[in-house]
Amino acid sequence: MSTLNLAVHSSGPLASGSKLMAFILVSHPERARAFYEGTLGLRFLMNDGFALVFEYGGTMIRAGMVETVTTSQNTVLGWEVEDISAAVDRLKAAGVKFCEMPGKNQDDSLIWTAPDGSKVAWFQDPDGNWLSVSKHAYAPRLP
């Protein structure tokens, strides 16, 4: 298994005092909060009038409130997990429905195995945003 170094870069315009954050769009704030906080376990911080603000693993996630969400055809948020089968089982128990993906040869739990051995399972939030859990074949080394 190869190692991927994901250490923080010490140079560049965003190096000093910056943190990565994520953005998604939601059209039904109450349903989105119930899903992200109640089902997935993100920590709800506030509704600032423009977005529901969550935190997960030190990353701020801003769920911008809009009238209509135009969803991406691709994953917008994902979680790297130690045991993908266990994560899928826990999420299913919490009410998450995993999706069949056309062209992907998924197993009975709807987990796809990529040619390199990485594994991914996809699901959607109440607004149709694509989310995933993954277990990559390489071993990321975090700081």
C-alpha positions in Angstrom: 0.0 0.0 0.0 1.5 3.4 -1.0 1.4 6.4 1.2 0.1 9.8 0.2 1.5 12.7 2.2 -1.3 15.2 3.0 0.7 17.5 5.3 -0.1 21.2 5.3 1.9 23.1 2.8 4.3 25.7 4.4 4.3 28.1 1.4 1.9 29.6 -0.9 -0.7 32.4 -0.7 -3.1 30.4 1.5 -0.5 28.9 3.9 -0.6 31.3 6.8 -3.6 31.0 9.1 -6.0 29.6 6.5 -8.3 26.6 6.8 -10.2 24.7 4.2 -14.0 25.0 4.3 -16.8 23.4 2.2 -20.0 24.8 0.6 -23.2 23.1 -0.4 -26.6 24.5 -1.3 -29.9 23.6 0.4 -33.5 24.7 -0.3 -35.2 23.3 2.8 -33.1 24.4 5.9 -35.1 22.4 8.4 -34.7 19.2 6.5 -31.1 19.9 5.8 -30.3 20.5 9.4 -32.1 17.3 10.5 -30.1 15.3 7.9 -26.7 16.8 8.4 -26.9 17.2 12.2 -29.3 14.4 13.2 -28.5 11.7 10.6 -24.8 12.3 9.7 -23.6 13.8 13.0 -22.2 17.1 11.9 -22.1 19.7 14.7 -24.5 22.5 14.0 -23.0 25.9 14.8 -25.5 28.5 13.6 -28.0 29.8 11.0 -26.5 33.1 10.0 -29.4 34.0 7.7 -27.5 33.0 4.6 -26.3 29.5 5.5 -26.6 26.8 8.0 -23.1 26.4 9.4 -21.8 23.0 10.5 -18.5 21.7 11.7 -17.0 18.2 11.1 -13.5 17.1 11.9 -12.3 20.7 12.1 -13.8 21.7 8.7 -16.5 24.3 8.5 -19.3 23.4 6.1 -21.7 26.2 5.0 -25.0 25.0 3.6 -26.1 28.0 1.7 -29.9 28.6 1.7 -31.4 29.1 -1.8 -34.9 28.8 -3.2 -34.0 26.0 -5.7 -31.0 23.7 -5.7 -29.4 22.7 -9.0 -27.4 19.7 -8.1 -24.1 18.5 -9.4 -23.8 15.2 -11.2 -20.8 14.5 -9.0 -20.0 14.1 -5.3 -19.9 17.4 -3.4 -19.0 16.1 0.0 -17.4 12.9 1.1 -15.9 11.1 4.1 -12.8 8.9 4.1 -13.6 6.0 6.5 -11.6 3.2 8.0 -14.2 0.5 7.3 -16.5 1.3 4.5 -18.8 -1.7 5.0 -19.3 -0.8 8.7 -19.9 2.9 7.7 -22.5 1.9 5.1 -24.2 -0.3 7.7 -24.3 2.5 10.3 -25.6 5.0 7.8 -28.3 2.6 6.6 -29.3 2.1 10.2 -29.7 5.9 10.5 -32.0 5.9 7.5 -29.6 6.8 4.7 -30.4 5.2 1.3 -27.5 4.3 -0.9 -27.7 4.7 -4.6 -27.0 2.4 -7.6 -24.7 4.2 -10.0 -25.0 3.4 -13.7 -21.9 1.9 -15.1 -20.5 1.0 -11.7 -20.3 -2.7 -10.7 -21.4 -2.3 -7.1 -21.7 -5.1 -4.6 -24.9 -6.0 -2.6 -24.2 -3.1 -0.2 -23.9 -0.7 -3.2 -20.2 -0.3 -2.7 -18.1 0.1 -5.9 -14.5 -1.1 -6.0 -12.3 1.0 -8.3 -9.5 -0.6 -10.4 -6.9 0.5 -7.8 -8.9 -1.2 -5.0 -10.4 2.0 -3.5 -14.1 1.6 -2.5 -16.9 4.2 -2.7 -20.6 4.2 -1.8 -22.9 7.1 -2.8 -26.0 8.6 -1.2 -27.9 11.9 -1.5 -29.0 14.6 1.0 -32.7 15.8 1.0 -31.9 18.3 -1.8 -30.3 15.7 -4.0 -26.6 16.7 -3.4 -24.4 13.7 -4.0 -22.4 12.5 -0.9 -20.1 9.6 -0.5 -18.1 7.4 1.9 -14.8 6.1 0.7 -11.9 3.9 1.6 -9.0 4.5 -0.6 -6.4 1.9 -1.5 -3.6 4.3 -0.6 -2.9 5.2 3.0 -3.1 9.0 3.5 -0.7 10.4 6.1 -2.2 13.4 7.8 -0.2 15.9 9.9 
